[in-house]
Amino acid sequence: KSTWRGGADVSQQDDAPKGTLLSRKEALVVLASAGTVFAGLSRDTRADDGAFSSACVVLPEMTEGPFYVDSGLHRSDIRASEPIGTPTPGAMLELGFRVSGLSGGNCVPLPDAVVDVWHCDAIGRYSGVRDRTGSTESEHFLRGFQVTDGAGRAHFTTIYPGWYRGRAVHIHFKIRSAVTAEKGYEFASQLFFDDGLSDKVHGGPPYNGNGVRDKRNNQDGIFRNGGEQLMLKVSEKKGVYAAVVDIAIDLSRP
């Protein structure tokens, strides 16, 4: 079930940021002795990255945006519309999450949290919705959720996102408490990319079929309200991109 339907321009549906925007000092809260955040790990190192997760990083909450769809797709590879289908074309992106819980001065890995990811395809379309460009309501590409393991980790195989009018390049994500949790929480925000990297990726097919994007990061109103704290550190190897998001959910906040 989609949380939004309508014919308004996509850019008008990405509302102003919500929640508490933390200062840079608040946003980088290091609680462990080593205090180092590792991002952009390759797929080869992903299986062992729990050994390096020694920091607790609190990131700013942002608008969920108009296109969250509870598709019920519990999957790691979110590229295809269906579990067995042709992957949506685009440069492969391996996206990892390391989720921790921050409460009472302690930071520990958060298992069984539900991590949702969704974003547009190489030419700016979201699946599962209807807008001024048409309907993709019967499709479910570039959507899905994972449940964090005992070390608070979740992983997605997707593509580098494209762009659409009025927004910089971004990925939406949401972290929800486990179904069995006594007290629920929900955190939504967005991830951003270096403009130079997006220029490089979007210079080739199928991205170049969508023309030159009209908003860079510093022109995006949502990015200007905390986006620097949500910039992905992306590595690349043989045309495959990879990034890891370290994030702590402040369980003491409403």
PAZAPA-4460 file (N, C-alpha, C; in steps of 0.05 Angstrom, whole numbers, plus 32768, in hexadecimal, padded with zeros to 4 digits):
% residues 254
    n_x    n_y    n_z   ca_x   ca_y   ca_z    c_x    c_y    c_z   seq   type   mol
   8011   7FE8   8000   8000   8000   8000   8011   8019   8000     1      K     A
   800D   802B   7FED   801C   8043   7FEC   8011   8058   8000     2      S     A
   8023   8068   800B   801A   807D   801D   8014   8097   800D     3      T     A
   8016   8097   7FF3   8011   80AF   7FE3   8006   80A7   7FC8     4      W     A
   7FF3   80B6   7FBF   7FE9   80B4   7FA4   7FE2   80D1   7F9B     5      R     A
   7FE7   80D7   7F82   7FDF   80F1   7F78   7FEF   80F8   7F5F     6      G     A
   7FE7   810F   7F53   7FF4   8117   7F3A   8006   812E   7F3D     7      G     A
   800E   8136   7F55   801F   814E   7F58   803B   8147   7F4F     8      A     A
   804A   815C   7F49   8066   8159   7F41   8076   814C   7F58     9      D     A
   8088   813A   7F51   8097   812B   7F65   80A5   813D   7F78    10      V     A
   80B2   8152   7F6E   80C2   8164   7F7F   80B1   8172   7F94    11      S     A
   8097   8176   7F8E   8086   8183   7FA2   807E   8171   7FB8    12      Q     A
   8082   8157   7FB5   807A   8144   7FC9   8090   813E   7FDD    13      Q     A
   80A9   8146   7FD7   80BE   8143   7FEA   80BE   815A   7FFD    14      D     A
   80B0   8156   8014   80AA   816C   8026   80C3   8176   8035    15      D     A
   80C0   818B   8045   80D5   8195   8055   80DE   8180   8069    16      A     A
   80F7   8182   8072   8101   816E   8086   80F0   816D   809F    17      P     A
   80EF   8156   80AB   80DF   8153   80C3   80F1   8148   80D9    18      K     A
   80E8   8149   80F2   80F7   813E   8108   810D   8152   8111    19      G     A
   811E   8149   8122   8134   8159   812D   814C   8157   811C    20      T     A
   8155   816D   8111   816E   816E   8102   8185   8173   8115    21      L     A
   8197   8160   8118   81AD   8162   812B   81C4   8173   811F    22      L     A
   81D2   8181   8131   81EA   818F   8129   81FF   817B   8121    23      S     A
   8214   8185   8114   822A   8172   810C   8236   8165   8125    24      R     A
   8239   8174   813B   8244   8169   8153   8233   8153   815E    25      K     A
   8218   8158   815D   8206   8143   8167   8204   812B   8154    26      E     A
   8208   8131   813A   8204   811C   8126   821A   8107   8126    27      A     A
   8232   810E   8130   8248   80FB   8130   824F   80F4   814D    28      L     A
   8240   80E2   8159   8243   80DB   8175   8252   80C1   8176    29      V     A
   826B   80C3   817F   827C   80AC   8180   827C   80A2   819D    30      V     A
   8272   808A   81A2   8270   807F   81BC   8283   8069   81C3    31      L     A
   8290   805E   81AE   82A2   8048   81B3   82BF   8052   81B4    32      A     A
   82D1   8043   81BF   82EC   804C   81C3   82FB   8050   81A9    33      S     A
   82F6   803F   8195   8304   8042   817B   82FA   805A   816C    34      A     A
   82DF   805D   816C   82D2   8075   8161   82D6   807A   8144    35      G     A
   82D7   8065   8133   82DB   8069   8117   82C3   805E   8107    36      T     A
   82B9   806E   80F4   82A3   8065   80E3   82AF   805D   80C8    37      V     A
   82A9   8044   80C0   82B2   803B   80A6   829B   803A   8092    38      F     A
   829E   8048   807C   8289   8048   8067   8296   8041   804C    39      A     A
   8284   803A   8039   828D   8034   801F   829C   801A   801D    40      G     A
   8295   8006   802E   82A3   7FED   802E   829A   7FDD   8015    41      L     A
   82AC   7FCE   800A   82A6   7FBE   7FF2   8296   7FA6   7FFA    42      S     A
   828B   7F98   7FE6   827B   7F81   7FEC   828C   7F6B   7FF9    43      R     A
   82A6   7F6A   7FF2   82B7   7F56   7FFD   82BB   7F59   801B    44      D     A
   82BA   7F72   8025   82BE   7F77   8042   82A4   7F78   8051    45      T     A
   828D   7F77   8043   8274   7F7B   8051   826F   7F66   8066    46      R     A
   8276   7F4D   8061   8270   7F38   8074   827E   7F3C   808F    47      A     A
   8295   7F4A   808E   82A4   7F4E   80A7   82A2   7F69   80B3    48      D     A
   8290   7F7A   80A8   8290   7F96   80B0   8287   7F9A   80CD    49      D     A
   827B   7F86   80D9   8273   7F8A   80F5   828A   7F8E   8107    50      G     A
   82A2   7F84   8100   82B9   7F87   8111   82C2   7FA4   8111    51      A     A
   82BA   7FB4   80FD   82C3   7FD0   80FC   82AF   7FE4   8106    52      F     A
   8297   7FDB   810C   8282   7FED   8114   8285   7FF5   8131    53      S     A
   8295   800A   8136   829B   8013   8151   8290   802E   8157    54      S     A
   8280   803A   8145   8276   8055   8149   8258   8055   814A    55      A     A
   824D   8069   8157   8230   806D   8158   822A   8088   814B    56      C     A
   821E   8087   8134   821A   809F   8124   81FC   80A5   8123    57      V     A
   81F4   80BC   812E   81D8   80C5   812E   81D5   80D8   8116    58      V     A
   81C4   80D0   8103   81BF   80E0   80EB   81A5   80EF   80EC    59      L     A
   81A2   8105   80DE   8189   8115   80DF   8172   8107   80D0    60      P     A
   815B   8109   80DB   8142   8100   80CF   813A   8113   80B9    61      E     A
   8130   8109   80A3   8125   811A   808D   810A   810F   8085    62      M     A
   80FD   811E   8073   80E3   8116   8069   80E4   80FA   805D    63      T     A
   80D0   80EB   8062   80CD   80D0   8055   80CA   80D3   8037    64      E     A
   80BD   80E9   802F   80B7   80ED   8012   809D   80DF   800B    65      G     A
   8094   80E3   7FF2   807A   80DB   7FEA   8077   80BD   7FE2    66      P     A
   808E   80B0   7FDE   808C   8097   7FD0   8093   807E   7FE0    67      F     A
   808F   807F   7FFA   8092   8066   8009   807A   8054   8003    68      Y     A
   8080   803B   7FFD   806B   8027   7FF7   8071   800F   8008    69      V     A
   805E   8006   8018   8061   7FEE   8027   805C   7FD6   8015    70      D     A
   8071   7FCF   8005   806E   7FBB   7FF1   806F   7F9E   7FFC    71      S     A
   8079   7F9B   8014   807C   7F81   8020   8092   7F70   8014    72      G     A
   80A5   7F7D   8006   80BA   7F6F   7FF8   80D3   7F6D   800B    73      L     A
   80D5   7F56   8018   80EC   7F51   802A   8102   7F45   8019    74      H     A
   8114   7F55   8010   8129   7F4C   7FFE   8141   7F5E   7FFF    75      R     A
   8158   7F52   7FF8   8171   7F61   7FF8   8176   7F6E   7FDD    76      S     A
   8171   7F60   7FC7   8175   7F6B   7FAC   815A   7F77   7FA4    77      D     A
   815A   7F92   7FA3   8140   7FA0   7F9E   813E   7FAA   7F81    78      I     A
   8150   7FA1   7F6F   8151   7FAD   7F55   8139   7FA6   7F43    79      R     A
   812F   7F8E   7F45   8119   7F85   7F33   80FE   7F8C   7F3F    80      A     A
   80EA   7F8D   7F2D   80CF   7F93   7F36   80C4   7F7C   7F46    81      S     A
   80CB   7F64   7F3F   80C2   7F4C   7F4D   80DB   7F3C   7F56    82      E     A
   80D7   7F2A   7F6A   80EF   7F1A   7F73   80FE   7F0C   7F5E    83      P     A
   80F0   7F02   7F4A   80FD   7EF6   7F33   80F6   7F06   7F1A    84      I     A
   8108   7F18   7F13   8102   7F2A   7EFD   811C   7F37   7EF3    85      G     A
   8119   7F47   7EDE   8130   7F54   7ED2   8138   7F6C   7EE4    86      T     A
   8151   7F6E   7EEC   8159   7F84   7EFD   8156   7F9F   7EEF    87      P     A
   814D   7FB3   7EFD   814C   7FCE   7EF2   8167   7FD7   7EE9    88      T     A
   816A   7FE1   7ED1   8184   7FE9   7EC7   8191   8000   7ED6    89      P     A
   81AB   7FFF   7ED9   81BA   8014   7EE7   81D3   8008   7EF4    90      G     A
   81E4   801A   7EFD   81FD   8012   7F0A   81F7   8005   7F25    91      A     A
   8202   7FEE   7F2A   81FD   7FDF   7F43   8207   7FEE   7F5B    92      M     A
   81F7   7FEF   7F70   81FF   7FFC   7F89   81FA   7FE8   7FA0    93      L     A
   820F   7FE1   7FAE   820C   7FD0   7FC6   820A   7FE3   7FDE    94      E     A
   81F3   7FE3   7FEC   81EE   7FF6   8001   81EA   7FE7   801B    95      L     A
   81FB   7FEC   802F   81F9   7FDF   8048   81F1   7FF2   805E    96      G     A
   81E3   7FE8   8073   81DC   7FF7   808A   81E7   7FE9   80A3    97      F     A
   81F1   7FF9   80B6   81F8   7FEF   80D0   81E9   8000   80E4    98      R     A
   81D5   7FF4   80F0   81C2   8002   8101   81C7   7FFD   811E    99      V     A
   81C9   8012   812E   81CD   800F   814B   81B6   801D   815A   100      S     A
   81B3   8017   8173   81A0   8024   8184   81AF   8035   8198   101      G     A
   81A7   804E   819B   81B3   8061   81AE   819F   8067   81C4   102      L     A
   81A6   8060   81DC   8193   8064   81F3   81A3   8064   820D   103      S     A
   819E   8078   821D   81AB   8079   8237   81C9   8079   8237   104      G     A
   81D4   8085   8222   81F1   8087   8220   81FF   806E   8215   105      G     A
   81EF   805A   820D   81FA   8042   8202   81F3   803F   81E4   106      N     A
   8205   8033   81D5   8200   802E   81B9   8206   8011   81B2   107      C     A
   81F2   8003   81AA   81F5   7FE6   81A4   81E8   7FE0   818A   108      V     A
   81F2   7FCB   817C   81E5   7FC3   8162   81C7   7FBD   8167   109      P     A
   81B7   7FC4   8153   819A   7FC2   8155   8190   7FAC   8143   110      L     A
   818B   7F94   814D   8182   7F7E   813C   8164   7F80   8138   111      P     A
   815A   7F73   8123   813E   7F70   811C   8130   7F8B   8115   112      D     A
   813F   7F9F   810F   8133   7FB8   8105   812D   7FB5   80E8   113      A     A
   8117   7FC1   80DF   810F   7FBF   80C3   8119   7FD7   80B3   114      V     A
   812A   7FD2   809F   8136   7FE8   808F   8129   7FE7   8074   115      V     A
   811B   7FFC   806D   810F   7FFF   8052   8120   8012   8041   116      D     A
   8123   800B   8027   8131   801C   8014   8120   801F   7FFB   117      V     A
   811F   8038   7FF1   8111   803C   7FD7   811D   8055   7FCA   118      W     A
   811E   8055   7FAF   8128   806C   7FA0   8120   8069   7F83   119      H     A
   8125   807E   7F74   811D   807E   7F58   8131   806F   7F46   120      C     A
   8128   8068   7F2E   8139   805A   7F1C   814B   806D   7F0C   121      D     A
   8159   8064   7EF8   816D   8074   7EEA   8160   808B   7EDB   122      A     A
   8147   808A   7ED5   813A   80A0   7EC7   8126   80AF   7ED8   123      I     A
   8127   80AB   7EF3   8118   80BB   7F06   80FD   80B0   7F0E   124      G     A
   80F7   8097   7F08   80DC   808C   7F0E   80DE   807C   7F28   125      R     A
   80C8   807F   7F39   80C4   806E   7F50   80B0   8058   7F48   126      Y     A
   80B3   8041   7F54   809F   802C   7F50   8088   802F   7F64   127      S     A
   8072   8022   7F5E   805C   8020   7F71   804B   8038   7F74   128      G     A
   804E   804C   7F62   8040   8066   7F66   8034   8070   7F4C   129      V     A
   8024   8085   7F4F   8019   8092   7F37   801F   80B0   7F3A   130      R     A
   802B   80BC   7F25   8031   80D8   7F26   802C   80E4   7F0A   131      D     A
   8035   80FC   7F06   802F   810A   7EEC   803B   80FD   7ED4   132      R     A
   804F   80EB   7ED8   805C   80DD   7EC2   804E   80C3   7EBB   133      T     A
   803C   80BA   7ECC   802E   80A1   7EC6   802C   8090   7EDF   134      G     A
   8027   8076   7EDC   8023   8064   7EF2   8037   804C   7EF1   135      S     A
   8042   8047   7F08   8053   802F   7F0C   8048   801F   7F24   136      T     A
   802E   8021   7F29   8022   8016   7F41   8024   7FF7   7F42   137      E     A
   8027   7FEB   7F2B   8029   7FCD   7F2B   8046   7FC4   7F2C   138      S     A
   8059   7FD6   7F2E   8075   7FCE   7F2F   8081   7FD4   7F4A   139      E     A
   8097   7FC6   7F50   80A3   7FC9   7F6B   80C2   7FC9   7F69   140      H     A
   80CC   7FD5   7F54   80EA   7FD6   7F51   80F5   7FEB   7F65   141      F     A
   810E   7FE5   7F6E   811D   7FF7   7F7F   810E   7FFD   7F99   142      L     A
   8102   7FE8   7FA4   80F5   7FE9   7FBE   80FA   7FCF   7FCD   143      R     A
   80FB   7FD0   7FE7   80FC   7FB8   7FF7   8105   7FBE   8013   144      G     A
   8104   7FA9   8024   810E   7FAD   803F   811E   7F95   8048   145      F     A
   812F   7F9A   805C   813F   7F85   8069   813C   7F88   8087   146      Q     A
   8141   7F72   8095   8141   7F73   80B3   815D   7F70   80BC   147      V     A
   8166   7F82   80CE   8182   7F81   80D7   8188   7F68   80E6   148      T     A
   81A1   7F5E   80E2   81A9   7F46   80F0   81B3   7F4C   810C   149      D     A
   81BF   7F39   811A   81C7   7F3D   8135   81DC   7F53   8139   150      G     A
   81EA   7F5A   8124   81FE   7F70   8125   81F2   7F8A   811B   151      A     A
   81D7   7F8B   8116   81CA   7FA3   810D   81CE   7FA9   80EF   152      G     A
   81D6   7F95   80DF   81DC   7F9A   80C4   81C6   7F91   80B1   153      R     A
   81C4   7FA1   809B   81B1   7F9A   8085   81BF   7FA2   806B   154      A     A
   81B9   7F94   8056   81C7   7F99   803C   81B3   7F99   8025   155      H     A
   81B7   7FAB   8012   81A6   7FAD   7FFA   81B8   7FAE   7FE1   156      F     A
   81AF   7FA0   7FCD   81BB   7FA3   7FB2   81A7   7FB3   7FA1   157      T     A
   81AF   7FCA   7F98   819E   7FDB   7F88   81AD   7FE8   7F72   158      T     A
   81A4   7FFE   7F67   81B3   800D   7F53   81B8   8029   7F5D   159      I     A
   81CC   8036   7F52   81D0   8052   7F57   81B8   8061   7F4D   160      Y     A
   81AC   8072   7F5E   8192   807F   7F56   8196   8094   7F41   161      P     A
   8181   8098   7F31   8180   80AE   7F1E   8177   80C8   7F2B   162      G     A
   8169   80D9   7F1C   815F   80F2   7F27   8144   80F9   7F1B   163      W     A
   8136   810B   7F29   811D   8116   7F1E   811C   8133   7F25   164      Y     A
   810A   8141   7F17   8109   815E   7F19   8105   8168   7F35   165      R     A
   8116   817B   7F3D   8113   8188   7F57   8123   817C   7F6E   166      G     A
   8131   8165   7F69   813F   8158   7F7F   815B   8150   7F76   167      R     A
   816D   8151   7F8A   8188   8146   7F86   8186   8127   7F87   168      A     A
   819B   811A   7F80   819C   80FC   7F80   819A   80F3   7F9D   169      V     A
   8188   80E0   7FA3   8184   80D7   7FBE   8178   80BB   7FC0   170      H     A
   8179   80AF   7FD7   816C   8096   7FDE   815C   809A   7FF7   171      I     A
   8144   8090   7FF8   8134   8091   8010   8138   8077   8021   172      H     A
   8138   807A   803B   8138   8063   804C   8128   8068   8065   173      F     A
   811F   8052   8071   810F   8053   8089   8118   803C   809B   174      K     A
   811A   8041   80B5   8121   802C   80C8   810A   802B   80DC   175      I     A
   80FF   8013   80DF   80E8   800E   80F1   80EF   7FF9   8105   176      R     A
   80E1   7FFA   811C   80E6   7FE6   8130   80DB   7FCB   8128   177      S     A
   80E6   7FB6   8134   80DC   7F9B   812E   80BF   7F99   8136   178      A     A
   80B1   7F87   8128   8094   7F83   812D   808F   7F7B   814A   179      V     A
   80A2   7F6D   8156   809E   7F63   8172   80A7   7F77   8187   180      T     A
   80B1   7F8F   817F   80BB   7FA3   8192   80A4   7FAD   81A3   181      A     A
   80AA   7FB1   81BD   8095   7FBB   81D0   8090   7FD9   81CA   182      E     A
   80A4   7FE8   81C3   80A1   8004   81BD   80AB   8009   81A1   183      K     A
   809A   8014   8190   80A1   8017   8174   80AE   8031   816E   184      G     A
   80BD   8032   8158   80C9   804B   814F   80CB   804A   8130   185      Y     A
   80CE   8061   8124   80D0   8063   8107   80E2   807B   8101   186      E     A
   80F6   8076   80F0   8109   808B   80E9   810C   808B   80CB   187      F     A
   8108   80A2   80BF   810A   80A4   80A1   811E   80BA   809A   188      A     A
   812D   80B6   8085   8140   80CA   807C   8148   80C4   805F   189      S     A
   815C   80D2   8056   8165   80CF   803A   8183   80CF   8039   190      Q     A
   818E   80C2   8025   81AB   80C0   8020   81B2   80CF   8006   191      L     A
   81C9   80DB   8006   81D1   80EC   7FEF   81EC   80E3   7FE4   192      F     A
   81F3   80ED   7FCC   820B   80E5   7FBD   821B   80FD   7FB5   193      F     A
   8235   80FA   7FB3   8246   810F   7FA9   823E   8117   7F8D   194      D     A
   823C   8131   7F88   8233   8139   7F6D   8246   8130   7F57   195      D     A
   8260   8131   7F5D   8273   8128   7F48   826F   810B   7F41   196      G     A
   826A   80FA   7F54   8265   80DE   7F4F   824B   80DA   7F3F   197      L     A
   8237   80E9   7F46   821D   80E7   7F37   8221   80F0   7F1B   198      S     A
   8231   8105   7F16   8237   810E   7EFB   8244   80F7   7EEB   199      D     A
   8256   80E9   7EF7   8264   80D3   7EEA   8251   80BD   7EE3   200      K     A
   8241   80B4   7EF7   822F   809E   7EF2   8219   80A5   7EDE   201      V     A
   820E   80BD   7EE1   81F8   80C6   7ED0   8201   80CD   7EB4   202      H     A
   821B   80CD   7EAF   8225   80D3   7E94   8222   80BC   7E81   203      G     A
   821C   80A4   7E8B   821A   808D   7E7A   81FD   8082   7E7A   204      G     A
   81F8   806E   7E69   81DD   8063   7E67   81D8   8051   7E80   205      P     A
   81BE   804E   7E88   81A6   805B   7E7D   81A0   8077   7E88   206      P     A
   81B2   8080   7E9A   81AD   809A   7EA7   81AC   80B2   7E94   207      Y     A
   81BE   80B2   7E80   81C0   80C9   7E6F   81A7   80CD   7E5E   208      N     A
   8195   80B9   7E5D   817C   80BD   7E4F   8169   80D0   7E5D   209      G     A
   816F   80D7   7E76   815E   80E9   7E86   8169   8105   7E86   210      N     A
   817E   810B   7E77   8189   8126   7E75   8199   812D   7E8E   211      G     A
   819F   8147   7E90   81AF   8152   7EA6   819C   815A   7EBD   212      V     A
   81A2   8151   7ED5   8191   8157   7EEC   8190   8175   7EF2   213      R     A
   817A   817E   7EFD   8175   819A   7F01   817C   81A4   7F1D   214      D     A
   8183   8191   7F2F   818A   8199   7F4B   81A3   8189   7F54   215      K     A
   81B7   8199   7F5D   81CE   818D   7F6A   81C9   818F   7F88   216      R     A
   81DB   8182   7F97   81D6   8181   7FB4   81D1   819C   7FC1   217      N     A
   81E2   81AF   7FBB   81DF   81C9   7FC8   81C7   81D9   7FBF   218      N     A
   81B9   81CF   7FAB   81A0   81DC   7FA2   8187   81CE   7FAC   219      Q     A
   818B   81B8   7FBA   8175   81A8   7FC4   816E   81B0   7FE0   220      D     A
   8155   81BA   7FE4   814C   81C4   7FFE   814E   81AF   8014   221      G     A
   8149   8196   800D   814B   8181   8022   8168   817B   8029   222      I     A
   8179   817A   8015   8195   8176   801B   81A1   818C   802D   223      F     A
   8198   81A4   8028   81A3   81BB   8038   819B   81BA   8055   224      R     A
   8189   81A9   805C   8181   81A5   8078   818C   818C   8084   225      N     A
   81A6   8187   8081   81B3   8170   808E   81BE   815C   807B   226      G     A
   81BD   8161   8061   81C5   814D   804D   81E3   8146   804E   227      G     A
   81F4   8159   8057   8210   8153   8058   8216   813C   806C   228      E     A
   8205   8139   8080   8208   8124   8093   81FF   8109   8088   229      Q     A
   81F1   810A   8071   81E5   80F2   8066   81F2   80EB   804A   230      L     A
   8209   80F7   8045   8218   80F1   802C   8225   80D5   802E   231      M     A
   8220   80C5   801A   822C   80AA   801A   824A   80AC   8011   232      L     A
   825B   809D   801D   8276   809A   8014   8277   8080   8003   233      K     A
   8279   8085   7FE9   8275   806F   7FD6   8290   8066   7FCB   234      V     A
   8294   804C   7FCA   82AC   8041   7FBD   82A2   8034   7FA3   235      S     A
   82B5   802F   7F91   82AE   8023   7F77   82C4   800E   7F70   236      E     A
   82BB   7FF7   7F66   82CD   7FE3   7F5D   82C1   7FD5   7F45   237      K     A
   82CE   7FD7   7F2E   82C5   7FCA   7F16   82A8   7FD1   7F0F   238      K     A
   82A1   7FEB   7F13   8287   7FF4   7F0C   8271   7FEF   7F20   239      G     A
   8278   7FE3   7F37   8264   7FDE   7F4C   826A   7FF1   7F63   240      V     A
   8256   8000   7F6C   8259   8013   7F81   8250   8007   7F9B   241      Y     A
   825B   8011   7FB1   8255   8006   7FCC   8257   801C   7FE1   242      A     A
   8245   801B   7FF4   8245   802E   800B   8238   8021   8023   243      A     A
   8240   802A   803A   8235   801F   8053   822B   8037   8064   244      V     A
   8214   8035   806F   8208   804A   8080   820A   8041   809D   245      V     A
   8218   8050   80AD   8218   804C   80CA   8203   805F   80D6   246      D     A
   81F0   8054   80E5   81DB   8065   80F1   81D2   805A   810B   247      I     A
   81CF   806C   811E   81C4   8065   8138   81A8   8072   813B   248      A     A
   8195   8062   8144   817A   806C   814A   817A   8074   8167   249      I     A
   8173   808E   816C   8172   8098   8187   8157   808F   8193   250      D     A
   8158   8079   81A2   813F   806D   81AD   8133   807E   81C3   251      L     A
   8141   8092   81CD   8136   80A2   81E2   8125   80B9   81D8   252      S     A
   8127   80BF   81BD   8117   80D5   81B2   80FB   80CB   81AB   253      R     A
   80E8   80DD   81AC   80CC   80D6   81A5   80CB   80CC   8188   254      P     A
***
